[in-house]
């Protein structure tokens, strides 16, 4: 039995096609001028932080999005603030380096009306040698030269990323990382624990 021929599509509206390709390269970064950029004073002993968690999270998001070192990240954030007409100070390299170790990054999402429908799935990740994924996660394993010449020593490092996605908005609402042997069922309570208690889940 022969395989069916793959479908072929012909572009007829080149103007709209070219316009759509140009829009893929467009960039829009929106800054809320009411955003709490400076850290509020909590009355705790010791030197209070200068920048809020939201400010640090914004800088780290720019770092991951454009794959920049921390010093270049500070420079780009300063440029974005100037373009937005904001005279806010920019966290320096040492501040970003120190705060990123303890900051719990919040995953933004769009709200949809009605009960929340979640789609849970996982993807296996591995690497031969140090490799940084687009989301900033670094995997360490045997080097490529060692794997080719001497054979991989032991098993490669496999990890699974478990995602809970809102089917209405396609936004990621919860993320968990586990060893490769874990399935979705044991991780489900941890994923659901990241959903706010006030949010109603669809049956």
N, C-alpha and C positions, 0 to 999 in steps of 0.2 A: 504494500500500500504506500503510495507516494505521499510526501508531505505537501500540505497546501501551500500555495505560493503566498509569500508575505504581501500584505496590503500595501499599495503604493498611493501616496497622496501628492496631489499637484497644487502648488500655491497659485492662486488666481488673483488675489488682492495683495500685490507686492507693497503698496504704500502702507497698509495696515500691518503687514508682516514686519516690515522694517521698523515701523514705529514701535511695535511690541518689543523687538529686540533692543532698541535704544532704551526703552523704559526699564529693561532688566539691569542696566547699569546705573540707573538713577539712585541717588542717595538722599534720604530725608532723616534728619535727627531732630527730634522735637524736645525742647527743654521747657518745663513748666516753671515760670518765674515765681510761682508760689511754693516751689519745692523747698523743703527744709534742708539747706546746704550746710549750715553750721550746727554742730551738736548742741542740744539743749543742756542747760546746767541742771544736774540732778542732785546737787548738794552733797555728793559723796566726797570723802577725804581724798587728797591727792590732786594731781593736775588733771583737769577734765580734758577730754578729746576736743580738738578744734573742729573736725569735720563729722557730719552725721554718717550713719551707715548708708543712707541713700546716696550721699555724695561719693563714698568709696565704691559702692556697688556700680554707680554710673561709670566711674573711671575704669574699674575692672572689666566692665562690659565692653568698653571701647578697646581695651587691651586684647581681649579674646576675639572680638569681631575683626580687628585688623592685624592680629598676631604681632603685637608690638612689645618690645621690652618696656619696663616700667618707666624709665626716663623719657622715652619717646612717647609713651602714653600720657605723661604729664604735659608734654609739649602740645600734643594734639588736643587734649582737653582744654588747654589754655586758648588754643586757636578757636575751638568751637564756642567757648564762652564769649570770646571777642566778637565772633560773627553773630552771636545771639544778642549782643549789646549788654552783656552782664559783666559786672566788675567783681565777680566772686573770686576768692583766692583758690589756688589749685594745690591739692596735696602733692608733696614732694615724693621722691623715690623711697626714702626711708619710711615715710608714713604709709604709703601704699603697701610696701613690703611687710611691715609689721601688722597692719590691720587685716590684710588678706588671709592671714593665718587663723584668725578667730572669727571672721565675718561669715555669717550664715546667709548665703545669697538667696534671695527670694525669687521664685520663678513667676514672672508676670503672666497674666492671662486675661482673656476677655470674658466678661460675664454673659451668660445666656439665660434666658428665662426658663422656668420650669425645672423639673428634677434633672440631676446631672447624670448623663449616660457616659460611662467610662469603658474604653477599650484597652485591655491590658495585653501586652506582648513583650517579647524579649529579643535581644540580638546579641550574638556572641562576638567578643572582641579579643584579638590576640596581636602579638607583635614579636618580631625577631630583632632584638636590640632596642635601645631607647627610641621611643616614638611618641610624639605628642599629637593627640587627636585634635580635630577642629574645636572641640568643646573644652580644650585645655587639659584633658586627662592624659597623663604620661604613663606609658607601660614600659617596664624594664624586663629584658630577657637576654638570651644568648645573642652575641653579635653575629652579624650576617657572615663574616669571614669564618668564624668558628663553626657555624652551622654548615657551611659548604665544605670546608676542608677537614674538619675533625668530627663532624656529626653533632647534633644537638645533645647537650648534656642534660639528661632528665627530660621532663615534660615541659613544653612551652607553657607560658603563663596565659591562661584563658580566663576571661571575665565575662559576665553577662550583665547587660544593662536592661533593667525592667522599666517599662514606660506605661503610664496610665494616661490615656489621651481622651480629651473631651470630644465626643463625636460630633457635637454641634458646631464647635469653633476650630477643631483640629489643634487645640493648644495642649501642650504637655502639662498635666496637673500634678504629677508625682513621678519621682525617679528613685530607683534603688540599684545598687551594684552588688553583685554576689559572685562567688566562685561558679565555675561552669556547671557543677553538678546540681545546682539549685534550679527548680522549676518555678513557674509563675504562682502556683497555689500557695507554697509556704511564704512567699514574699507579699502576697495580697494584703494581709493585715497591716504590714508596714507601709504599703502604698496608700491604703485607705486612711491610715493614721495621719497622712500629710494633708488630707482634705479637711477643711474647717468643719467643726461639729455642726454649725448652723446650716451647712449645705445639705440639702435633701438629695439622696441618691435614688435613681430610678430602679425599680425592681428588675 
